[in-house]
C-alpha cells in the first residue's frame, strides 16, 4: 500500500515509527459514499466495530450492517442541525491518544474512552458546490466541512497508531492488507495514508481560501493553489530530468482532460508543453484546422475544407521544422490523411476521432503517440496565467484576443480587400501563440513563414521570409506575392515592413503605438501596402 516511488530527488522518507496496528474500532463519516458499504462490510467481517454518523450510519444500516452511532461514543446527540456531532473530547481523545504513553492510556481508562484505530472520512463537496453556476454565499459556507478536517488531521497526526483513509480509491488496498494480516495495518501504510490525508486538507483549505480571496480581489493577498498528480511523464525537458504533470484541483479542464491515449510511447514533459500550445491555438478556429508545433512554437498552421487539406497547407509552411513535431486536428483523421502522416516523423498526434483504417496505418509506427480528444469545454474565463520564477510566481490575466475587425484602424491610404482581411485575421490569431518577437506571414488561410523568439523584430521578419523561401524554393516569389504579415507588437522602425513588402507582402497587421508609427505608415504608403492597427499587443515570453 505504501508509495513505492519514494519522494522528490530520489530521497526516501525516513522510516515510519511503530509496528503494525491491530484495528478494533473504525470511525466512518463520509460525504461521498462511493464504495463505503463494501468497505464497511469488509471491516465488519473482520470483527471490527464500526462507529458512524448521520447519513453514513443510515446508509450502512440500510445495507444491514451493525453500526454504533457516534452519539453513543461521545454521550452527546448531534446539535445545531448537525454542525456539531464529532467535535467532542471523547472522540478526539480516542484518535489522539499516544498508545505507548502510560499517562495517555491511563486517562482513556479513567474516562472510559475506547481508542479509535481507523478513521475513514471525506469532506463536504465545497469545490463542486462553488464550481456550479449562481452558487449562493449560504450554499458555499454550508459546504465548508469543520468536523471532517478535524478528524482527518487528528488521525493523521497520530498515524503511528491510527490509519486514516480519505479516498475511496484506497478502500480496496486497505481492506486487502487488513484481510491478509489478521486485521493489522502496517506502519508504512499508515505513513502513506497520513500523507494523503494532509494533502487532502491542504487542498480543501486552499480551495476555500481561493474562493474567498477571489471574491474581493483579482489578485488576492495570498495566492493559494492546489494541484494533484495526473500523470508521471517519461522524462523532463531533458532525459536526465524526472517529471510529472500536475493539474489544478477544480479546474474546468486541462491539457489532457477527456483525452484518451490510443497508441505509442509515454508522454514526455516537452510533449505535454507542445500539446498544450497546439491545442490552445487550435481552439482559435471553428473551421477545419491543423496546427503543427515544434519547441512550443507553431511551425505550420492552416484552415480549409477538411483535415487533409489543412495538413498539406500547414506542412508546406516549414516541413523541415515539422519533423518530430506535435500535430493537432479539430476534424477526424481518415485513412488517406493517415497515409500522408505516415510519410513523416510525428511525435504526437491528436484529433477528435480516427477511422479504424486510419489507426491501422498510424499504429505501424510504434513510437507515435496517438491521442483522441473528446474535450469540448472551453477554458475557464477566470483562469489565471502562472509562470514560475525563482522563489515565486508571476500571475497574470490570460491573454485573449478581444479585438474585432470593427475596432481595428486602417492607417494607410490603401485598405485591405475582403480576402486580405480574412488572412490578416487568421495571421493575427496565430501570431498570439508565437514566441516574441513574433512575425507570421500568411496567405489563403495558411502560414507561409513564421519568425519566432528573436531579440530583434526585423530578424523575425527575415527568418519568416527565409523559412517561406526555403520551403518553396523557386516557387517562393509567387507564393509570397500578395501575402499578409502579422506582428505581435509594434514595428519600431520601417525596416521590418519594408523587408516584408519587398518579399511580396501587400498588407500588414500590428498593434501600433511606436513613436515612429508615422515613419512605418509612410513606408507602407510609398509601396501602396495596407496596414491595420489593432491597438493591442500580444507578447508571449
N, C-alpha and C positions, 0 to 999 in steps of 0.2 A: 504493500500500500504506500510506503514511503516513496517520495520523489526520487527516481533513480538517477536523475541528471545532475544532482548537485546544485551549486549556486554559481553566480557570475564569476567569470575569470577562472573557472575550473576549481574553485575552492569548495571544499565540502563543509557542511555545517558541523559545529562542534558536537560531540556525541551527546545525545539527549540523556538526561538523568533518569534514574528509576528503571525498574524492570517492567514486566508485563503486569497489567492491572486486570483483576477479575471484575467484570461488570455484573453487579447485582441489581442496580436500580438505574433506570433511564428516565429522563425528563424529555418529553416531546411536546413542542409547541410550534406549529408551522402555519404560515400563511399560504404558501404554495404546497398543496397536498399531493403533488405528483409522487407516486411510489411510496407514500408514507404507510399505507395499510400493509403492504407486503413487508416493509422494513420492520414495522412493529410486530407483525405476526411472527417474523423470524426471531425477534427478541423474546417474545413470549414463549416460543417453542424451546428456547434455551433456558427457560426458567427465570428470566429477568423481569422484575417488576416494572411496569410502565406507568409513569405519572404524567398526566396531561392536563391541558387547559381547554375551556370553552368549545369552540368549533372543532378543534382537533380531537378532543375527547369524544365528541359526538360522532365524528366520522369513524373512529376506531370502534366504538360500541356498536355502531351500525354494521360493522364487519364482524360483530360477535366476539370482540376481544375484551379481555378483562383489563380495566383501566382504573387507576386511582386518581381521583380529582386532586388538583394541586391545592385546593382549599383544605383537604384532609391533611396535607403535608404542613401547610402553614397555620392551620387553625383559623383562617380568616377567609370570608367569602370575597368574591370579586366585587369591587365597588367602582363608582364613578363611570358607569356604562362600560366596564371592562378596562378602563385606563389603568387601574391598579389591580393586579392579580398575582403577578410574580415578584413584585418589588417588596420582598419580605425577608427579614434576617434569618428565619428558619430555612428558607430555600437557599439563600446565598451562603449561609454558613455551610450547608451541605455541599455546595460547589467549591468553596474557597478554603475549606479546612485542609491544612497540611497534614497528610496522613501519618508521616513519620515524626510529627511533633507531639509529644505526650500531652502537653498543655492543651493543644487544639482538640485532641481526641477526648480528653477529659471534659472539656467544655461541651462537646457534642453529646457525650453520655449524660452529663448533668442536665442538659436542656432537652434530652430525649429526641435529638435530631439525628436522622439517618443520612449518611453520606450519599451523594449522587455521583455515579461513576461515568455516566454518559449523558450528554445533553445534545439533543437534536433540535435545532432552531433555524428557521429562516424568517425573513422580515416582511413587514407590510410593504406592498409594492409602490413605494414612493416614486421611483424612476418612471414606472409605467404610468402612474397617475399624472405626473406633471408633464409627461410626454404627449398626453392627449390634448385635444383642442378645447379651448374655452374652459380649462380647469379653474375652479374657484379657489380662493385662498383657504376656505374652510376644508375643502376636499384635500388639498395639498397637506395642510397641517395635520389633519386627522390620519393621514397615511405616513406620518413620522413615527416610527416604532421607538419605544423607550425601553420596555422590559426586555425585548428580544436582544438588542445590542448589549444590554447589561449582563444578561445571562451568558451570551457568547463570550464577552470579554472576561467574565469571571472564570468560566470554564477553561478558556484558552490560557489565561494567566496561570491557572493551576493544572496545566496539562501534564505535569509529572504524575498526576493521579486521576485526571479526568479526560475523557475523549470527547471532542467537540465536533459534531457533524453539521455542516451548514449547507451542503449542496446535495440535491437528490442524486446527482451523478456519483456520489461517494457511497451511497447506501449499499450497493451490491458488494463492493470491495470490503467495507467494514463488516458486513454480515458474514461474508465468506471467512474473514480472519477470525471472527468470533466462533464460527462453527468448527473451524479447523484447530482451534486452540482451547477448546473447552471453556468458551466464554471469556477469553482474555484478549486484551488489545495491547500490542507491543509499544514500547517507548518510542520507537522510530515512527510508527503510525500516528501516535498521539502528537508527536512533534510536528509532523507534516500537516495534520488536521488543524493544529493551532495556527500554523502559517496561513492556511486557507481562511480560518476564522478572522484573524486580524486583517487580512486583505479585504474580506467582505465588509467589515465595519468601517474600514478606511474608505472604501468605495462608497458606501452608503452615506457617510457623513460628508464626503466630497460632493455627492450629488445634491444634498440638502444645501450645503454652503454655496454651491454654484447657482442653484435656483434662486436662493435669496439674494445673492450678490448681483445677479444679472437683472433683477427687478429694479435695482437702484442706480446701477452704473453700467455702461457698456464695457468698461474695463474696471472691475471691482478691485478693492484694495488687496485681496488675496485671490490669486488665480489657482484654483484647485481643480485638477483634472484626474480622473480615474481611468486607467486602461487595463485591459486584460489580454493575456496572450492568446492570439488567434492561430498562429502558425509558426513552427520552427522552420527557418529557412536553411537552404543548403550551405550558404556561406554569406559573408557580408559584401562590402564593396570590393574586397579582395579575398582570395581563397583562405588566407591565414586569419580572417576575422570571422568570429561567430556572429549569428544574427537571428532575430525573430521579429515577427510582425505582431504589434500590439494594436488593438482597436479601442477607440474611446467608448467607454461604457455609456449606453444611452444614445449613441449616435444613430441617426436615422438610417444611414447606410455607410458603407466603407468600401475600400478599393476592391475587396474580394467578397462583398456581400452578395448572396444569391448567385455565386459563381461556382460552377462545377468543373473540376479538372478531369478531362476525359482521357488524357494520354500524356506521356512524357516524363521527363525528369522533374525533380523537386524544384520549386521556385527559389531563386536567389534574391538577395537584397536589391540588386540592380534590376532584376526582372520586375519586381514589385514597383520600384520607383518609375521605371519606364511605362509600365502598365497603367499606373495612375495618371501619368502625363498624357498617354494616348487616350484614355477614357474621358478625361476632362475635356480634351479638345474635341473628341468625337461627339460629346454632348452638345456642342455648339450647333450641330446640324440636324435638321429633320429629314432632309432628303438622303438618298443613299450616299454613304461617305466611307472613305478609307483613310486611316491615319497610320503612318509608319514613323516610329520613334526610335532614335538611337542616342544613347548617352543623355537621356532626358530632354532631348530636343527633337521636334518633328523634322524629318528629312524628306517627307513627301506627304502631301495632303490633297485629296480631291473629292469632289462631289460629282454625281452623274445619275444615269438612269438605273443602273444596277451595280452590284458589288464588283462584278468582273470589270466593268468599265472604270470604276473608281480605282481599282487596284492598278490597272495598266497606267492610268494617268498619274497616280501617286508614285509608283515605282519609277516612272520616267524622269521624275524630278531629280533624283540622286540615287541611281541604282547601286553605286559603289558603297555609299554610306548605309543603304538599306540592308546590306549583308549582315546577318546576325542581329537584326532589329526585332522590335515588337510591332506586330501588325494588328490593328483593330478595325472591325467592320460593324456597322449597325444594320446589316442585312444578312440573310442566310448565305452560307457557303455551299455552292453546288459542286458537282464533280469537275466541270470544265475549269472553274476557278481553282479548285484544289490541285488540279494538274499544273496550272500556272504557278501556284505557290510551291509546289513540289520541286520546281526547277531551281529554286533559290534556297539559301540557308536562312531559316527563320528561327529565332529563339523562342518567341511566344506568339501564339495566335489566339485571338479572342473574337467571338461572334455570337449573335443571339441563338443561332442553331446551325446544324450541319446536316446535309443529306447523308444517309448511310453510305452511299457510294463515295461521297467526298471523304468521309472518315477512313474508308478503306485505303484511299490514296495517301492521305496525310499520315496515317499511322505507320506507313512504311519507314518513316524516319523515327527511330527510337527515341531520340533526344527531344524532338519537338514537343513543347508544352502546348496542349490544345485545351483551351478554356471555353466554356459555354456560359454566357451571362443571361440570367433572367431578370436582372435588376432593372426596374422601371421607375424607381423613386428618384426624385431629384435631390440635389444637395440641400441640406438644412439651411434655410436663409440666415439663421443666427450663428452658423458655424464660423469660427474664427480661424485665421491662418496663423500657424505657430511654427517658429523656426528656433532651433536650439543654438545658443551661443554659450561661450564659456561661462559657467556658473549661473546661467539663467535662460530665459525665454524671451523672444521677441514675439509679441502678439499683435495682430492687426485684423481689421475688417478684410474679408476676402475681396479680391479684385474681380469685378464682374463688368462686362460690357453693358452699360446702361444707355449708351448713345443710340440715337435714332437718326436715320437719314435726314429727317426734317430739322434736327437740331444742328446738323453739320453745316459748315460755311464754305462755299466755293470762293476762294480768294484770288483766283486768276481770271484773266479775260476769257479763257476757254473753259467751258463746262463739260463735265463727263457725260457721255451718252448713256443710254439705258444699260447697255451691255457692260460698259466700263463701271457704272455704279455697282452692278452685281459683283464684278470682280473686285472692286475696291472693298466692298462689304465683306466678301469672302476673305480677302487678304488681311483685313483688319482683325477679323476673328482669329485667324491663325497666328497673327503677329503677337497677340497677347500671351500665347503659350510658348514663345521662343525666348531663350535666354537673352538678356540685354547685353550689348546693344543689338536690337533685333531689326532685321530687314527681310521682308518677304516680297518676292516677285511672283506675280500670278497672272494667269490668263485662262479664260474659258473654264472657270471653276476648278483650277488645279494650280498647285505651286510649281513654278519653273525653277526657282532658285531661292535658297534660304541662307542668310548670313547671321550667325549667332555668336553671342558671348564675346564680342570684340571690345577692346577698350576705346577704339575709335569708330565712330559711326560710318565714316567713309570706307573704312576697311571692311565693315559688314556689307556695304553695298558692293564693294569689289568682290568679296567672296561669293555673294549671291549670284553675281553675273558670271563669275568663273565656274561655279557649280553648274549653272544652266548650260554654259557652253561646253563644259567637259562631258555632260550627259548626252548632248545632242550633236557634237562635232560640227560638221559642215552645215547642219540644219539650224544651228543656233541663231544666226541673224534673222531668219524668217520667223522662228518661233518667238523670239523676244520682241519682235515688232508689235506694236500696239498693246504691249503688256502693261500691267499696273504695278505700283510699288507701295508697300505699307511700311511705315517706320513707327516703332513703339513710342518714341519720344521725338522732340523737335529736331530738325536739321540745324545744327549751329552755324553752318556755312553753306554756300551754294554748291560746294564741290560734290556732295553726295547726290543731290538731284541731277546735276549736270552729267555725272558719270552714268546714272541710270537712264537718262534721256538719250545720251549718246548710244547706249546699247539697244535702244528701241522702245523704252517706256514712254507712254503718252499721258499717263495720269498717275498722280501720287496722292496718298492719304497719310496725314501725320497730325499730331496734336496741335502744333503751333506753339507760340509762346517764347520763341527766341528773340533776343534783342536785334537779331539780323533777319527777322522774318521778311522784311521788305526786300532784302537782297535775294533771298531764296525765291520769293514770289517773282521778282524781276527776271531771274534766271529761267523760270518756267515760262513766263510770258514771252521771253525772247525766243523760246523754242516752240511756242504755241502748245505747250503741255498744260493740262488741267491739274490743279492742286486743291485738295479739300482739307480743311482744318476740323478736327473733331472736338478740340477743347479739353481733351482728357488723355493723359499718357498712361501707358501700361507696362512699366518696368517689371521684369521678372529676374530677380537675382538668385 
